[in-house]
Amino acid sequence: MSELFQTLKEKVAGKDIKIVFPEGNDERVLTAVARLAAENMVKPIVVGDKEEISMLASNLNLTLEGVELYDPKTYEHMDELVASFVERRKGKATEEDARKILLTPNYFGTMLVHVNRAQGLVSGAAHSTADTVRPALQIIKTKEGVSKTSGVFIMVRNDEKYVFADCAINIAPDSNDLAEIAVESAATAKMFGIEPKVAMLSFSTKGSAKSPETERVVEAARIASERNPELVVDGEFQFDAAFVPSVAEKKAPGSKIQGDANVFVFPSLEAGNIGYKIAQRLGNFEAVGPILQGLNKPVNDLSRGCSVEDVYKLALITAGQASN
């Protein structure tokens, strides 16, 4: 784990990447923010009532040197944000609507990213996933050619690193969705120094069973290869055929993946969520994430049960995405 984040630190340190934290009244967030600023890892922007945040920092014996505090109620550039929000929502919000909506910390913070006053956002310590993701989808939106965002975990154990997707967002992805997830997950893998070999997972390997579910995965592998011809991607695979060379030799002898996959795309959210938690709890892997991918600019979601370390690490990941 230390090697994983050391690489990220080297990538982002001193680059003045601004990350927004909309939950300035959360002790965990503020503690992580103070550490990030002191180490010059990112330039934090904390959203909330300045007096409340300063008092909390004092009570926690934190120094907020290098941290910018923005209060939506008194923000001097609010007119710019309002006008940009109205334009972005294309008739779905009036100016009056925008002024009310942008008092909400997550919407306010997301707009700061949209107008390039920050490069990324980390929220979720005190908000639901929907509260974090909805503003991102409405304002930041997905990249060209990507219809949906998705969530991946980097699974780490000693010197082993794997990417599991989608474990956080899409309940029942179709072939196009799975192909998008494969391509975006490969890009995320590269950010962590993983040269991607992508396995599209199923309960079948190379036609050992046939059903609409397996055909959907086969088609996804084809679409992913078409979208990125240089990407090493294949499927459908059972997990053992994707991961164990001796099994791959028997079940998929002609595949470009021979038990050496390191990016695993699950056929559904149900499978992905179960899969990463089994690896975490039975295999003693550390699960880093979820990391949201597919957006024009990075926005990431914490668990409400997160620790200070979780906030710190996800901020580094967000800064790493912003620096790509």
N, C-alpha and C positions, 0 to 999 in steps of 0.2 A: 504493500500500500504506500509506504513512504517513497518508493521509487516512482510510482505513478504520479503522486502529487508534487514530487520534486521536479519532474519534467514540466508539469504545468506551471509551477512557480517560476522556473527559468524562462518560460515562454511569456509570462505576463508581467513579471516584476519590472517596475519603473516605467511602464508604458502609459501610465495615467489613464487606464481604462476605467470609465465611470460606470458603476453599478448602483442601481436604485434599490433601496430596501424600504418598502412601503409600511413596514411594521415597526416604526421607531420606538413604540412604547413597550416592546417585548424585550425582556432582560437578555434572553439568549441572542437575539439579533444584535442588540446594542453591544454586547460583549464581543461577539465575532467581528462586528464592524470596527471596533476600537483596535482589535488585533490586526485586521487587514490594513488599516490605515497606518498603524505603527510600523508594520513590516513593509510598507510601500508596495503592497501587492495589487491593490486597486484604489481608486478614488471613490469612497463611498458617498452616496447621497441618501440621507435618511429623511423619510417623510413623516410629518406629524407636528404636534404642537411643540414649538421650540422650547418653551419654558418647562413643559412636562419632560421632554427628552433630556434637557440639561439637568433637571433635578434627579431623574433616574440615573443618569451617568454619574452624578455626584454621589448618590447613595451606593452605587456599585464601585466607587473609586476608579472610574474609567476616565481616561483622557480622550477627548474627541478632537484633538488636533488633526487637521487634514480631512475632517469630515464636514460635508456641507449639509445643513439642515434646511429643509424646505417645508413650509406650512401652506397647504392649498388655500387656506383662508386669506393669506396675506401675500401670496406669490406674485411678484411684480410683473411676470410675463404671462399671467393667466389669460389675457385677451388673445395672445398668440395661440395658446393651447386650445382655447374655445373655438377660434376660427378654424384651426386645423382639424379639430374633432368634428365639427359640423361638416366640413368638406369631406373628411374621411368616411363619415357615415352616410353620405350621399342622400340627404333628404330624410333619413331615419331619426334625426335629432335636430331640434331647433336650437337657437343660441341659448334660450332660457333652459332647455333641457340640458345642454352641454355644461352650463355653469353649475347645475346641481350635481350632475354625474361626476364632474371632475373634482368635486370635493371628496369623493371616495378615493382613499389612498391608492388602491390598485389601478384604477382608471387614470388617476393623476400621474402615477409613476410610469405607467405604460405609455402615456402621451409624451413624457420626457424622453423616453427611448425613441418614439416615433419621430420627434422633431430634432433628434440627434443631440440633445443635451445630456444624454447618457447612452451607453452602448449595450446595456443589458439590465435585467431585473430579476430579483430573487424575492419570492414571497411564499406564503403558505404556513408559516409558523402559527399564525392565529386565524387563518382563512382556509376555506375549503379549496380543493383543486379547481372547482368550477369558478370560484371567485378570482383565481389567478389566471386560469386559461381563457375564460370568456373575454376579458378585455384584450388579451393578446390576439385572439382570433378576429375580433372586431376591428382592431386598430393596426397591429403589426402585420397580421395576415400571413398566410403561407407563401412560400417561395413559388416563383413561376414554375409550372409543371408539377407542383405538389398540391394535392387537393386536401390533405388532412395532416395535422400534426400527429406525432407518435411519441411514445415514451420508452426509453431504453435504460437498462441497468448495465453497468460495468461490473462483472463478477470477478473478484480478485482473491487469490489465495497464494501466498508466498510469491513466486515469480510467474504464476499463471494469470492470464487476463483474457476474459471472454466478454462478448456483447450479447445480451439477451433482449429481444424485441418482439412485438410490442407488449409490454407488461403493465401498461398504465392507462391507455387512452381508448383504443378502438376495440369495441366488443366483438364484432363479427366482420372483420375486414374481407373484402372481395379480392379477386386476383390483382386488380390494379392497385388497391390499397397495399397488399402484401409486397408487390413489386416496389412501390414507393418506399415502404418501410425498409426493404432490403438495401436499396440504393442509399438512403439517408443513413442507415445504420453503418454501412461501410464507411461513409464519410466520418461519422462519429468515431469509429474504430481508429481511423488514421490519426485523429486528434490525440488519441491516447497511445500512439506508437504501435498500434496493431495493424499489420498488413492484412487486410480483410480477405477471408475465404468464407463465403456466405452459404450456409445450409438452410434450405427451406424445409421445415420440419412437418411431419405428418405421422400417421400410424402405419404408413406403407413406405416401402423403399422400391423405387423404380418399377412400379407396376405390380408389386406383390399383392396389392389389393386395389380394386377399382371402385370408385364411388364419386359422386359430385364433390365431396370434400377433398379427395386426393387429386382429382382433376383440377380443382381450383388452385392447388399448390403448384402443380406442374405448370399450369398456365402462368402463374405468378413468376416462376423461375424464368420462363421464356421471355416475359415482358421485361423483367429486370435486366436480362442479358441484352435485349434489344435497346433498352435505354442507356445502358453503359456497357458497351462491348468489351471493355478492358477489365470489367469486374469478374472475379472468379466467383461464380454463383451457380448452384445446381440444386435439384430437388425433383421429386419428393424423397425425403429421407426420414427413416426412423432415427431417433437420436443416436443409438449405438452405431449405425452405419455411417453417420456423419462424424463420429468422434473416435471410433476404435478402428485402427487400420486393418486388423485381421477380419473384422466384420465387413468393412467396406470392400475388401478384396473379394469376399464371397458374394455379397449382395449387390454391389455396384462397381464391378471391375472396370467398366469403361468410363467412369465418372472422373471429372477433373478434380474432385474432392475425394481424397482417399483416407478418410479418418482424421483429417487435419483441419477440419472447420474450426473457426474461432468466433464467427458471428452466426447466431442462431435466431432465425425468424420463426416464431411460433404461429400456428394457423389461426389462433383466436386469443383474445385477452384472457379468457379462462385458462387456457393451456399455459400461456406466458406467465401469468401471475402465479399459478401453482408451481410452474417449473423453477422460477427464480427463488421462490421461498423454500422449495425442497433443497436446492443447492446451498442456500444460505443456512438452513437449519440442520440439515443432515450432512452436508458436505463441508461445512465450516468456511464457506466463501463469504467474503464481505460484499454486500450489494451497494454499489455507489449509484445513487440516482433516486427517483427517475430523472433522467435528462431528457428534456423535451427537444425534439428535432423537427425540421421541416418549416420552421418559421423564418421570416425575413431577418429577424434579429432575435437574439437569445432571451427567452423568458423561462425561468425554471421554478418548479413548485416544491416546497418543503413539505414534510409531514408535520402535522400539528404536534406530534410527539418528538420532534427533532431536538437534538442537543446543540450546544454551541459549536461543537466540532462539525456537525452536519451543515450548519449555516456557513461556516468558514469554507468547508470543502466545496459546497455547491456554488459559492461565490467565485472560487477559483475556476471551477468548471465553466461557469457562465462567462467569465473573463476570457478563458481559453477559446470558447466558441466565438466570442466577439473579435478575437485577434486573428481568426482564420481569414 
